Amino acid sequence: MLTGRYLFDTAESVPHLLAMILADDLTPVRERRPDVPAGLAGALHTALAKEPDRRHPDATAFRAALFPFA
């Protein structure tokens, strides 16, 4: 919603979309919207990390990361 585009907006079909979700890295938010604060972009990318151990440990931690931008 922040960029006005889907995370994987170049998928040509559902199977291609699923493959992209599993294998491809996300386009950085600031590549699409340079005006987004770096801390907000970082919080979002952490939340969307493919590896669970790289994500926020819980919703409270994610909320804390987002709070400065509320």
C-alpha positions as CSV (number, residue, x, y, z in Angstrom):
1,M,0.0,0.0,0.0
2,L,2.9,2.3,0.7
3,T,4.2,2.1,-2.9
4,G,0.9,1.6,-4.7
5,R,2.1,-1.6,-6.2
6,Y,2.0,-5.3,-5.3
7,L,5.1,-6.9,-3.8
8,F,5.6,-9.1,-6.8
9,D,3.9,-7.2,-9.5
10,T,5.8,-8.7,-12.4
11,A,4.4,-12.2,-12.1
12,E,2.9,-13.5,-15.3
13,S,0.9,-16.3,-13.8
14,V,-0.1,-17.8,-10.5
15,P,2.7,-20.4,-10.7
16,H,5.2,-17.7,-11.6
17,L,3.9,-15.6,-8.6
18,L,4.4,-18.5,-6.2
19,A,7.9,-19.1,-7.5
20,M,8.7,-15.5,-7.1
21,I,7.4,-15.5,-3.5
22,L,9.5,-18.5,-2.6
23,A,12.8,-17.4,-4.4
24,D,13.0,-13.8,-5.2
25,D,14.0,-10.9,-3.0
26,L,11.6,-8.0,-2.5
27,T,12.2,-4.7,-4.3
28,P,13.3,-2.3,-1.6
29,V,10.5,0.1,-0.6
30,R,12.8,3.1,-1.0
31,E,13.6,2.0,-4.6
32,R,9.9,2.6,-5.4
33,R,9.3,5.4,-3.0
34,P,12.6,7.3,-2.1
35,D,10.6,9.6,0.3
36,V,9.8,6.8,2.7
37,P,11.9,7.1,5.9
38,A,14.7,4.5,6.0
39,G,13.6,3.2,9.4
40,L,10.1,2.5,8.2
41,A,11.4,0.8,5.1
42,G,13.7,-1.3,7.3
43,A,10.9,-2.3,9.6
44,L,8.7,-3.4,6.7
45,H,11.5,-5.4,5.1
46,T,12.2,-7.1,8.4
47,A,8.6,-8.0,8.8
48,L,8.6,-9.5,5.2
49,A,11.9,-11.4,5.5
50,K,11.7,-14.9,4.1
51,E,13.6,-16.5,7.0
52,P,11.6,-16.5,10.2
53,D,14.6,-15.8,12.4
54,R,15.2,-12.5,10.5
55,R,11.7,-11.2,11.2
56,H,10.5,-9.3,14.2
57,P,10.2,-11.8,17.1
58,D,6.6,-10.8,17.8
59,A,3.8,-8.3,17.1
60,T,5.0,-6.1,20.0
61,A,8.5,-5.7,18.4
62,F,7.0,-4.9,15.0
63,R,4.7,-2.3,16.7
64,A,7.7,-0.8,18.4
65,A,9.5,-0.5,15.1
66,L,6.5,1.2,13.4
67,F,5.6,3.5,16.3
68,P,8.0,6.3,15.4
69,F,6.2,6.6,12.1
70,A,2.7,6.7,13.4
